[in-house]
Amino acid sequence: MRRTILCAALLAGLLSCGQSPESAFEKDIEALRDSLDNVGLAVAVVKDNQIVYHHEFGYSDLENKTPLREDNLFRIASISKSFSATSILQLVEKGLVTLDTDVSTLAGFPIRNPRFPDTVITLEMLMSHTSSLNDSQGYFVLDVINPATNPDWAKCYSDYAPGTGYRYCNLNFNLVGTFIEKLSGERFDQYVVHHVLEPLGLYGGYCVDSLDASRFAKLYDFRDGKMVEQKDAYAPRSERIANYCFGYDTPVFSPTGGMKISALDLARYMMMHMGWGTAPDGTRIISEEASRSMQTERSAPEHYGLAIEHDFNSVPGVELVGHTGCAYGLRSAMFWAPDRSFGLVCISNGTNDEYGDNEASVILPQVLRRMYKYFCR
């Protein structure tokens, strides 16, 4: 009751000053953007199974001062992991694999921590970052973990038993993407388009060469006192795809971080997860059981499920469920309330972020707090 009264008082105060929540939010965000030298920012708010607000601030192309549009595509970084997890859970439902499957049987080479050779590493461990794998040897090719191609393969494993600890690892999800390809018989990027994006009516994908390049929002990193475009974010993959080895070269698409999608379509995708695997129009992508499994924590204190995390810090006093992303200067967040009452998406394509290239950034929690303040509480 007290929260309702405070919310009503806040809105009344805004209206008495001639400001709607939307205009007050936009004024607040513009001040934040100015303080962080933000290039561009796209946001979307979901309530009652619909997008109730979205806005695009700043530029998709800083040099040419091209305004950011609602159909601009962003490489959303680690939020991409949830698309990979969603896809392989579809294959779990078809009986082609289980969460307990020994991933060595899928990889075609042994995936075993040499310190704990008798402990099976499962698909569930990969998707919850409890596999004991690490990215010390890189993660852009599977050669790093293949004993036949890397004499230092053992360095890919941490010093704790699989299933007993947590370590965030991009290699986990590049392996998951490879298994999607092997199990489905479809190239990874095409599987996600055909079985997740198209059924939801969304435009995007992991393959740069298959998308409209004119829609890419350029990404910028703050270096040496200025914003520098990160052209590698959308570098063509034509040559590598032309010599593609099915079921092994999958990391070229970056199942761990390579999804390109607009903020609006990411919000529509989020609504499917808010609906326990079913979109507002009734389109079911995964079962409620699979969706609940994704959102169930597997580790503490990390609060991580299967490509979905529980966040208690971005908005003080509010639990959120979803994921963040950070790469090439981009910062992204996709979060919703556990009770499904609201959902938030925000994507920045460049900012002067004092914490550098990591996901504990300044702009994401600042924007999320303002979105919650003006639209959700």
N, C-alpha and C positions, 0 to 999 in steps of 0.2 A: 504494500500500500504506500509506504513512504517513497519507494522508488518511482511509483506511478505519479505521485504528487510532485516530486522533484522534476520528473520528465515533463509533466504538464507545465510546471512553472518555467522551465527552460524554454520550451516552445513558445509559451506566451510572451516571455521576454524577447525572444527573437522576433516574433511577429509584431510586438509593440514598437520595436525599433525599425519596422519596415523590412525585416530580413526573413526570408524563408530559411529552413534548415539547409536547403541546397545552396543558396547564395552565401550563407554564413560559412558552410563547409568549404566552398570554393575560394572564398576570401582567405580563410585559414590555411588552406593547402597552398595557395599562391605564395603566402608569406613563408611557409616552410620550404617550398621549392626554391625560392630566392635565397634562403639562408644556406641551402645545400648545393647551389649551382646545378639544380636538377635540369636535365635535358628534356625529358618527357615523362609523363605519368598517365597511366590508364587505370581507372577504377570501376568496379561494379558492385552493387549491393543487391542481395537476394533476400526477399521476405515473402512469406506466404506463397512459396512455389512460383515466384516470378521475379524478374529483374526490375526493381523499383527505382533504381537510379544507376546511371553510368555517366562518366565524363572522361574526356581526354584533354590533358594539359600539355603545353609545350610542343616539342618538335619530334618528328620521326627522322629528320635529317637536319642536324644542327647547322652545317655549313650553308645549306640553301634555305634555311628557315622554313622548311616544309612542315606545316602543322600536323600533329599526330591525329590520325583518323580512327574511327571505331573498327574499321576492317584491317588495320595494320597488324601484321603478324610479328610475334616476338619469339625468340628462342628462349623458352621458359626455364631452362636448366633443370634442377632436380625435381620439380613438380612432375617432370616427365616420368619419373619412376612409378608413379601411381598408374599411368597408362599401361606400362609394362606389367605391373602386378595385376591390373584388371584383366588384361589379355590372357595371362597364363591361368588365372582363376577360371576363365571360361573353359580352358582346356582341362582343368581339374574337374569341372562339372561334367565334361564329356567322358570322363573316365580314362583319359590318355595319360594322366600323371597324378600323383598325390603330393600333398605338402610334405609327406615323409619320404618321398623318393630320394634315393642316394643319387646325388647329382653327377657322380662319376659315371653312372650308367647312361647319362644324357650327353655328357661332354665328349665322350670318345677317348678320354685320357683320364688318369687318376686325379681326383680332387680330394686330397687327404692332407691334413696337417701333419707334417713329418714328426712332430713331437708327440702326436696322439694318433698314430696310424690306424688304430682300430676303431676310432670314433667316426661314424658316418656323418658327412655334411649333407644336410637335407635342403630341399627347395625352400622350406619355411625359414631355415636359418639364413639363406641368402637374402630373402626379402625382408627379414627383420634385422639385418646387420649383426647377427649373432654367429656367423659362420666361422669366425676367427681369421677371415681373409683381410688383407690390407692393400693399399694402393702404392706401396713403396716401390714397386717395379713398374708402375704405370697401369693404365687400364684401357688404352685405346686399341689394343690388339690382344687376342687370347694367347699369343705366343709367350707372354710374360709368365703365365701360370702353367704352361705345357712343359713337362719335364723333357720332352724331345726337342724343344726349341730354345729353352732358356736354362743355362747351367745354374742360374741363381733363383730358380723357381721357388725354392724353399723359403726365400725371403718374403714371398707373398702371404705367408702365414704368421699370425701373431703367436705369442707364447702362452696362450690359454686354450683350454679345450673347447672345441666347437660346442655352441649351445650354452656356455657358462659365462660369457661376457659379451659386451657390445662394442663395436667399432664401425663407425660409418665408413662405407667402402663402395666406391663407384663400380669396381670390378664385379661386385655381386650382381648388379642389375644388367651389366653387359653380358654376363653369363645367362641371366634370365631371358634376355632378348634372343640369345642364340637358341635356347631351348624352345622358345615359342616357335621359332622358325623350323626347327627339326620336328617338333611334334605336330605342327599344323600342315607342313608341306608348302606353306606360303612364305615368301620373303618377309622378314619381320616388319618392315615399314608398311608393306601392303596389307599385312594381317590387321594391323592397328587401324588403318583407314577403313578396311572392309567390315570389321567387326565391332569397332568402337565409335569412330568418328561418323561414318556415313549413316549408321542406324540412328544416331542422335541429330543428324542434320548439320554437322559441324564441318568447317573447312580448316585443314591443317595437315600436319604429318611430320615425319622424321626425315624424309628425303628432300633435301634442298632442291634438287633438280626437277622434282615433280610439282613444285609450288610456283606461284606467281611472284617472282622476285621483286616486282614493283611494289608489293605490299609489305615487304620486310621493313620493320622499324630498325634503323641502324642502332648499334650498341656502342656505347662510349665508356671508357675507363678514364679516371682522373689520374693523370701522370705528369710529373714535373710542372705542376701548376696549371694544367689545361686538360680539356677533354680530348681524348684521342680515340678515333673510331677503331673498333676491333673487327677488322674485315674477315678474320678467320671464322667468325661466328656463323657466317653464311657461305663459306667457301664451297665451290662446286665439288661434288664427289664423283663426277662422271668417269674419270679414269679408273678409280678404284672399283667402281661398280661394274665397269666393263670387264674387269678381271676378277669378278666376285666369286668367292668360294662359299657356296651355300652351306649354312650350318657352322661357319667358322669366322667369316669376315663380318659378322653382324655388328660388331662395335663401330664400324664405319658410320652407322646411323645413330650411334650413341643412345641406346635404349635407356641409359642412365640419366641423360640430360638433353637430348636433341629434339624434343617436340617443338614445333613451330605452330603457334595458334594465337588468335586475338584474345584480348581480355574478356570480351563479351562471350565468345565461344567457350573460353575456359570457365566462365561462370555457369554456362549451360551444362557443361560437363560436370561441374561441381554439384549442380542440382540433382544429377543422377545419383551421386554418392550420398547426398543429403536424403534422398528417397530410398536408401538401402538397396541401391542397384537398379532402381527404376526411375526413369525420367518423368516429369510432370504429365506428359502426354500418354503415359502408360508403357512406353518402350522399355523393356527390360534388357539390361546389358549383362548383369550377373545376378545370381540369386541373393535373396536377403541373407541367407546363411554365409555366403561368400563375402558379401559386403560387411557384415558384422565381424567376420574374421579379419578383414583388412583393418578395421578400426579398433581392434582389440589389442591392447598393449602386450608386448612380449618381453619387455625389459624395463627395469627400474634402476636408476632414476631417469632414464632417457625417455620413457613413455612412448616408445616406438612400436607400431604394429607391423603391418605389411605395406610398406611404402606410404604409410599414414602415421603422423605423429600427433600427440596431444601436447598442446602448447599452453603454458600457464604464465608466460612472461610478457608476451606482446601487449596484451591488454590487462593491466593489473586487476586481479580479482575475478577474471573471466577465463574459463577453460575454452579453448578452441581446438578443433580437429582439422587436420589437413597437412600441408607441406609448404616449405619455402624453396626458393631456388636462387642461385648466385653463380654467374659465370660471365666472362667477357664484359664486366661492368654492369650487367643486368642484375636487378634485384626483383624477386617475384614472391608473392604469397597467395595462397588459396586456403582459406580457413572458414569453417562454419561452427556454429554452436552445437554441442552434443544433443540438445533437445530439438534441433532442426528449425529453430525459430528465425535464424538469420544466417547469411553467408557473405563472405567478403573476398574480393579479388583485387589485388593491386599489383601493378607491374611498372617498374622504373627502368628506362633504357640508358641511364647514366646519371651519376650523382657524385658529388664530392663527399665521400663517405669516410669518416675518420677511422673506421675499423678496418678499412681495406677490403681485400677480396675474400670475404667470408660471409656466412649467412647470418651472423649476429650483427646486422647492419643497423645504421641509424634510421634510414628512411622508412623501412618496412614497419617497425612498431609505431613510429610516429604517425604514419598514414592510417594504420589499422585502428589506432586509438581514436583518431579524429572521425573515421568512418563509423565506429561504434558510438561515439559521443553524439553525432548528429542524426544518425539514422536507426540505431538499434536499441539503445537503452531506454 
